[in-house]
Amino acid sequence: MKIGAFLVLLSLPLGLTGCSVAARHAGGEVLELSDPWHYRWGDSPLDPDGVPRWVREDTSEGSWLTLPEASHGIGKQDNFIWLRTRLPTFSWNDPALVTYHIFGAFEVYQGERLVYRSGELTSEPTNKYEQTKAHFISLDSTAETDVLFFRLFFAHPKFIWTEQPIFLVSKATYVKEFVKRFGGRAILGALLLVLGLFALAVHVLRRKQRSLPHLSFAVLAISAGIFEILGSWLAVILIDAPVADYYLRPAAMLILPVGLFRFLEQTIGAGPKKALRRLWQIHLVGAATAFSLEIMNVIPLPIAMDRFTYFTALTVPVSLVLIAQAAWRGNTEAKILGAGYGVLGVTGLLDVGWQMGVLPDLGGVFHYGLFAFVISLAFIVERRYSDALRSLEDYSHNLEEKVAVRTEDLKNKNEELEETLRQLETAQDQLILSEKMASLGNLAAGIAHEVNNPIGAMNAAADVSGRCVEKIGETLEKNQTPPGSKLQKVFEILKDNVRVTKTAGERVSKIVQSLKNFAALDQAELQRTDIHQDLDNTLVLLEHQLKDRVEVVKDYGEIPPVECYRSQLNQVFMSLLRFASNTIEKAGTVTLRTRSVENTVEIELTDTGRGLTPEEVDRLFDFSFSRQGSRVGANAGLSIVRDIIERHGGTIKARSEVGKGTTVTVKVPFFLG
């Protein structure tokens, strides 16, 4: 069955349903909790029956304070907070509360009765899964009280209530309305999922025909299908699987652009300077980064997804321009793609604009644009597949005559592909190493920042302790305590401990400051910097590798500040000093010389290591990896060094003699550009 016809056949039920993102569209069977909210810090004691006493107190009791509209402004006083409000008057027999995104674990009491619980009211890591789910809370229509109590536990340093209103609804009417309004989106998600699996099966069966973009289409369609299914509140309410919703929906949204831009690259080409290729590679790295931050408990995956969505929206105009250029050149597939992609881009920007608060709520139109876009992709995939089949039939008619020509042509193309592959592997290795070095720099800066605060506290405490010890010494001297007494010995031990603590604190502070300077923390990227200071900071960081083995001799001349990217030059100094240290097998000397030559600063680094052969000197700055287990050898780092110096408009040269050592000379101009 052809993909286009298959898609149109499955899309017919979509015209029967609508979609909405707001509960207030459920007709007259919904009321927003508009009565003033009151709050009270702390946790209620329990009575002998195990019921919190606060739910039995007089509601006019003065310990309850009115919750302001901007609940983010309340200073946190405890991990527990109670909230209280009154239900509006209703007439139906199946009342329920519905809300979304309550930050923290909580319980709901209708009067004295516990009616709902979400998460554990402790600092459990699993509570994060409950924060992204919709809550459907059934109430007792026969209850004699209209007072609601929310008991919340917050592990966050700030008190954050909910970003969404809380509605009182008729359960039966509300479920029917949601099935009606969100059924279309769920069907659309199922359709996209089936299409993705179908394209994946075609890719497996036709994997030798690499020109067919079935795999990228499958990644796009499966990701979009999962996102649409879990993105409809219908699925979240009817299927209580918060862990799946927490991970699968953000993962699908992060992977979707990878399949999209990869498909565009296969369809219309990589574009100027391989723009489309760079886009899907950046999104792939971004997805991996989001998962890494989630694993390290730095940024939750749903929050990372929301932030990365804005970046994805900004790439829409870039891809639209590339598609328009291809269509202008007569690319039929680009014209088909442009129509669907234009709808996708416009609807996506409308939804993002609504989320940012700059456009009105249109009820969520992105999935309709996604549907139109997938139709255009399906026709392109089908067209590619049909073209491939026709080409195969043409070749089969004159196969014997074309064997020799085709063989020679394939030989030439294989040689070109091998050369291209080698170039791509080199570029990929360089990209991986650059990303690794950038990540290590950010990690170093973060560690320095986090260590700085406790070290400051330790130094302050040591200073206070020193003053106290001085007071104790003065008291002992005033009381003429004998030198050999037990009290005098204890005082001397305490005095030595304070001195050791202050010395250690000052040492750690010096290392932290050097680490911050090395990573250029909290400074503009392009700046004028003191080369001598940066060399000294790098030596402090390498002191553990150099001490007791390598003597560093400084021969600094008078040089002016240099305009540069400071963190990049620090990376140069780190790589060169580490290389010099590694060439010294037992003990030796590293000499640093600086001087001003015309409009440049010359930095010369000489070691007394084993030296290099002329062949090794010629290949010293070539990009290649020498691996020892999981470690990367010096050549990779020195290749990056050369690239950094060249980007600064400078030069780097090396000379060496076996058995005597190596000298590396770096020249950078005073002003960049």
N, C-alpha and C positions, 0 to 999 in steps of 0.2 A: 504494500500500500504506500502511496506517495505521502511524504510528510505534510505537504500543504493540504491535501484533501483530508488527511487524518486529523489535522489541527482544526480545520473548519468544522468537521463533524462533531468533534468533542466540545467545540466552543458554543454550540447552539443553546445549551441550558443557561448560559451566562446572561442572556437577554431577559430571563424571567425573574432575576433577583436584583436588588439594589445593595448599596453599601453605605454605611454611616460610621462615623467614629465617635459619636457622642450619645450617651445614654438618654439624653433629654429628647431624642427623636422617637422614643417609645410611646408617644401619645400622652393621654391624660393619666396613665397608670404610673407616673413617676413624679416624685417630689424631691427637691434638693433640701438637705439639712441646712436651713438658714437661721435657726435659732442660735443665739450667741453661744460660743464655746467657752468653757471655764477650765482652768488647769490647776494642778496642785503637785508640787515636787515631792518625791519620796515614794515609798510603797506602804500600802495600808496594812495594819496588823489584822490578824484573823480572829474571829470570835470562836467560841467553843465548837460551833458547827462547821468551821472551816470556811466561812464566808467573810470576805473583806469587810471590815467595819465601816469603811467610807461609803459603801453603797447603801448603808442603812441610816446614815446621818441625815439630818435635816439639810435639804438642798440650799437653804439660805445661810448655812454655816459660813463664817467669815474667812476660813482658810482657803477658799476657792477664789482664784483671780480670773478676770476676764482675759481670754486669749486674744491678742491683737491680730489684725488681718495679716500683717507681715510676721508670721510666726518664726521666721529665721532670726528675728531680732531678739528673741528671748535668750538670755544667758543661761547656759546649762548649769544646774545646781546638783543634779543627782542622775544616776543611770536610769531611774524609774521616774515616770511622770504619769499622772492620771488626768484624763480629759473627760468632760461631762457636757452633755447637751440634751435637748428634748426633741422627741419625735414630733413632726407635724401631724396634724389630724388626717387620718386616712380611713377608707371605707372597705377595702378589700380584705379577704380572709387569709391571704398568703403573703404577708409582708416580708421583705428582704432588703438588706443593704447591699449596694454594689459600689466598689471603688477600685482604684488602681494606683500602684506605687506608694505604699505606706512604708516609710523608711524605719525599719526596726521590727522586732518581734512584738506581738501584742495580743491581748485578750479583750473580748467584748462582753459586757454584762448588760442585760436588760433588767433593770432593777437589781435584784439579788441573784439572778440566774445567769450563769456563764453560758453564752450561746455560741461563742466562736473563739478559736485560738489559732494563731499563725506563728510558727517557729518556736524556738525555745527562749524563754526569758532569762537567758544567760549569754555570755560572750561565745556562743557556738559559731564556728565558721559556716555551718550550713544555713544560718539565718539569711545569708546574702541571696540564696535562691528564692526566698519568699518575697523579696523586695520588688521583683519584676513581674509578679503575677497579679492577676485580677482577683479580687476577693468578693465572693458571693455569700452573704451572711444571712441565713434564715432567722426570722424573728417569730415570737409567739404573739399571735393576734389577740389571744385571750388574756394577756398580761394586764394587771391592774395599773401598772405604772407606765409612763411615757418617757422615763429618764434613761438615757444610755450612758454607760461608762466605758471608756477605753483605758486599759492599763498597758502602757508601752514601756519597753526596755530599749535603751539606746546605748550602743557601744561607741558611737561617734562622738568626737569632741564638741560638736555643735548639735543643738536641738533642731531637727528638721521634721516637720509634720508631713503632709501629703501634698503632691503637686496637682492632684486632681480633686474635684468636688466629690462628696459622698451623697449618693442618691438613695431615697427610699422608694422601692418599686413593688409592684405586684409580680411575684415570682413567675407565675404561669404566663402572664402577658409579656413580661420582659424576655423570657426564654424564647417565646414565639417570635417576638420582634427581632431578637438577635439572629435566630435561624433565618428569618426573612431577609434581614439587612446584611448579614455577614456570610450568608450561604454562597453568594456570588464570588466573594474573595476566596473562600475555602475551595470552591469548585475550580476557580482559576488556578489556585496553587496546586491542586491535584492534577489538573491538566498539564501544567508546566512540569511537574514531577514525572508524569508518564512520558511526556515528550523527551525530557532529558534522558530517562532510562532507555527509551527507544533509540535516541541518537547514540547513546553509549554502546548499545548492542550493535548498531551499524558500524561504529568505529572498531569494535572488536572483530567483527566479521570482515571488514574492509581495511584493516590497519595498515596493509601494505600500500594503499593509495593515500599517501601522506598529504596530498594536495586538498583532500576533503576535510573541511573544518568541523567534523562531527564531534571531536573530543571537546573543543572549546565551547561548542554549542551545548553539549551535554553538561559541562560544568556550569554554564550560565543558567540553563533551564532548571537543573536540579537545585541550584542555590536559590533561584527565584521562587521555585515551587515551595521549598521548605520555608522560606521567609514569608511567603504569602499565607501559607497554611497556619503557621504559628503567629503571624502578624495579625490575623483576625481574632478578635476577642472571643469569637465563638469557640475556637479551638482551645483557648486558654481557660475559658469557663467550664466547658464540658469535659476537658481532659486535664485532670489535676496532675501535671508532670512538670513541676517548677524547674527541676534540674535540666531536663531536656530543653525547656524554653529558655533557660539562662544561657546555655551553651550553643544550641543549634541555631537559634535565630540570629544572634550576632555573627556566628561563624558563617552562616549563609550570606549575610549582607556584606561581610568582609571579602569573601571569595568571589561574589558575583561580579565585581568590576574586573577581576583577573580574567575570567572567561570572556567578558564583554570585549575588553581591549585586545585580548589575544585573537578573538574572532575577527575584529575589525582589521587587525594586522594581516591575518590570512586572507581577508577578502579584498582589501584595497591597498595592501602594502604597509610597510612600517612608517611611511611618511617622511617628511624632512627631518634629517638627523635622527631617524629611527624613533620618532616621538611616541608612536603607539606602543612600540616595544618597551620603551622606557616607562610608559604609563602602567602597563600591566605588571612590569617588574617592580615598580614602586609600590603598587597596591599589594603585590605578593609579600614584599618585605614588610609593609605596614600590617598585614594580617598576622604575619609571624611575630612581629613586635607586640601586637595587641595580646596574642596568646601568651607571650613571654611575660608581659606585665601582669596578666591575670595569674599566671603560675606563681610569680613572685609577690602576689598580693599588693601590687602597687596601684594599679587602676583596674576596676572591675571591667569585665569584657563588655557588658552592655553599654557602659559609659564610653569606653574606647570606640565602640561601634558608632555611637551618636556623634562623637567628635570627628571620626574619620569620614562620616557621611558628608560633612560639609566640604571636606577636601575633594571627595568624589564629585560633588556637584560642581566644583570649580573646574574640573577637567572636562565637563560637558562641552563648553564652547570650543575647547581645543580640538576635540574629536569631531565636532560639527564642521569646523573649518577644513579639516583634513578630508572629510567625506565630501564637502562641497568642491574642493579642489579636484578630487578624483572624478566626481560627477561632471565637472566642467570639461575634463579631458575626455569625456565620452564613456566612462566606465558605467555600464548598465547596472551592475550590482550595486554600485555606489548610489545610483539614483533610487533603486528600490530601498536600499538601506537608509538613505537620507529621510525618506518619508516616515518610516517607522521610528527611526532614531530621533527625528525632530519632535515627534509626539512624546517620546520617552523623556527627552531632555526638558521640554516645556512642562510636562506634568511633574517631573521630578523637582524642577526649580520651584514650581508652585507649592508643592508640599514642604520643601525645605524652607521657603519663604514664610509659610504659615508657622512652621516650628520655630523660626527665628522671630516671629511676631511682626514681620513687615508686610505680610499679605493676609487677606481674610481667609477664614476656614472654608474650603470648598468641599469638605467631606471626604478627603483622601482620594486623589485622582491618579496617583502614581501607578497603581496596579493596572488601571485601564491603559495607560501609556505603555506599560510593560507588556501587556497583552498584544497591543498593536505592533510593538517592536518585535516580539517573538514571532508574529506572523510574517513580518518581513524577513527575519532570519531564516524561518523555515523555507520560504520560497527561494532564498539564496542557496541554502543547503541543497534543496531539491534541484535547483538549476545546475549547481556544481556537479551533483551526482549524475544528472542526465547528460551533461556535457562529457563527463568522464566515460559514461557508457557509450555515447556516440563515437568518441575518439577511439575507444577500444574496438568498436565494430569496424571503423575505418582502417585501423591497423591490421585487423584480421584478414581483410580482403587482399592486401598486398604484403603479407608478412614475409614471404620468402625474398622478395625484392628489397625489402627495407632492413633485413637483418644486418648486413654488413655496414650500411650507413648508420644504423641505429647503434650498433656496437661501438663504432668509433666515436659517435656523439656522446654515448654514455661514458666512455672512457674519459673524454675531455671534461665532461660535466662532473664526473667523480673526482677528478683531480682538482677542479675548481671548488667542489664542495669540501674536499679534505682541507684545502687551504683556508676556505672560509671557516670551517669548523675549528681549525687551529687558532685562527684569529678570535673567534667567539670564545673559545676556552680561555685564551689569554685575557680577553676583556672581562670575562666572568670572574676569573681569579682575581683580577685587579679590583673589580667591584666588591667582591667578598671581603678582600683584605681591607679596602677602604672603609667599608661598613663596620668591620671588626674593630679597626683602629678608632673610628668615631665613637663606637659604643663603649670601648674601653676608656676613652677620654671622658665621656659623660659619666661613666661609672666612677672613675677616679674623682671627678669633681663632686659627685654626690656623696661619696664616702668622706671627702675632706669637709664638706659642709656639715654632715651629720656628726662627725667626730668632734668638730670644733666646739659645739655647745657644751657637751659633757667635759671636755678638757678645760674649757674656761671655768666651769663650775669647780673642777678639781683644783685648779690653780688658785681660785679664790678661797676655797676651803683650806688649802695648804697655807696661804698667806695668813688667814685668820688663826690657824693652828700655830703658826710661827709666832704671831704676836702673843698668843696665850702662853706659849712656852717661855717667851721672854718675861712675861709677868710672873710666871711661876719661878723663874730663875732669880728675879729680883726679890721675890718673897723669901726664897731659900737663903739668899745672901743676907737679907735683912735679919732673918732669924738665926744666922750663923750656923747653918746646918753643916755638920762635919763632912769633909770631902769623901770619906770612905763609907759613909752611911748608906743603908739600903735605899732610902728616899733619894739621895743624891745620885745613886746608880740608875734608878728608874728614870730620874730626870734626864740624865745623859742619853739613855736609850731613846726616850721620847724625842729629845732634841735631834738625835741622828736620824730618826724616822722622818721627822718633819723636813730635814734637809734633803734626804733622799727623795721624798715625795715631790718637793719643789723642783729638784733637778730633773726628775723624770718628766714632770709636767711641762717644764720649759723645753725639754728635748722633743716631746710629742708635739707641742705647739709649733716648734720650728719645722718639724716634718710636715704637719698639716698645712702650714702657711706655704711651704715649698710646693706641696701638692696642689694647692689652690692656684698658686702662680703658674705652675706648669700647665694646668688645665685652662688657664686664663678665665677663671670663674668670675661671673658677674661683670665682665668687661666686654666692650665692643669688639667685634671680630677683627676689624681693620683698625690698627692703632700704632702709635709710636712707642717703642719699647727699648729698654736697656738690655743689650745683648749680654753684658757681663752678669747682670742679675739673673737672667734666664739660664745662663751656663751654671751659675752657682746653685740655683734651685734644682737643676737637673742632677748636679753632683750630689746634693743632699739625698735625693731619691735613690741614687745608685750607690750610696755609701755602703750598704750591706754587701754589695757585690765587689766593691773596690777595696775596702779596708783590709789591712793586714796582708794585702797581696799586690795592690797597684798604688804607686805613689803618683799623685796628680801635681804637676808643676804648672803654675799660672804665670803667663807672661803677657799681661793685659796692657794694651796701648790706649791712647786717648782716642775714643771714637764717639761720634754723636749718636743720639737715638735713631733707630731705624724704623721706617714705616713698613709694617708687615702684618701678616696674620699670625699673631703671637703663638697660638696653640699649635699651628703647623710647624713653626720654627722650633718650638720645644720638642716636637716629635722628631725633627731632624737631629737635634743635639742628643736626644735620648738614643736614637738608633746608632749614631756615629760613636758615642761613648761606649755603648754596649758592645759594638763591633770591635772597638779597640781593646776592651777588656777581654773579650773572648779570644783574641789572637795572642794574648799573653798567657802562656801555659802555667807558669809557676808564679814568678814575681817580676815586676818591671815598672816602667814609668810611662805615663801619658802626659804630654806637654800641650797646653792650650795657649795659642798666641793669637792676639787680635791687633789689627792696625787699620788705619784709614788709608786707602789708596784711591786717589782722585775722588770720584763720587760714589765709591763703594766701600763697604766694610769687608775686610778679609779675615776669615777665621780659619786658623790652621791647627789641625789636630794630629800629633805625631805620637806613635806608640813604639815600644821596643819589643814587639811581639815577634812571631815566627816569620813574618813577611809573606809576600805573595809572588808567584811567578808572573812573568809578563802576560801569559795567557789568562791567568786569574785576574789580573788587573784590568785587562780588556773587557772581561765579562762581569766585573764587580757590580756594575749598576744595571745589568740586564735583569729582567723579571723572570725569576725561576724559583721554585720551591725546593728546599732541602729539608726533608722531614726526619725528625727523630721522635718516633711515637706520635704524639699530637702536637709537638712544637714545630713552629715554622722557622726555618733557618734565616741567616742574615741577608741573603740575596734579595728576598722579597721586601724586607724593610728598606734596604738601600735603594731599590727601584723606586719606592715611594718617596724616599729622600730626594732622589734626582728630580722626580716630577714636581715636588714642592718647590725646590730651588728654581727650577725653570719657570714655574708659574709666578715666582717673585722676580723674574727677569734676571736671575743670577746664573752662576756657573758653579760646577763642582768637578774637581779633578783629583786623581789619586796617583801617587807614585810609591813604589815599594821595592825592596830588595830582600831576597830570601835570607833569613837569619839575622837581619838588622831591624826590620820593622816597616811600618807603613805610615805615609803622611797623606792626609786628605785635606784639600784646600777648598773652602767655600767662599764665594764672593756674592754679596747681595747689595743692590743699590740702596742709597739713603732713602729714596722715595719710590714707592711702587707706582708704576705706570708713568 
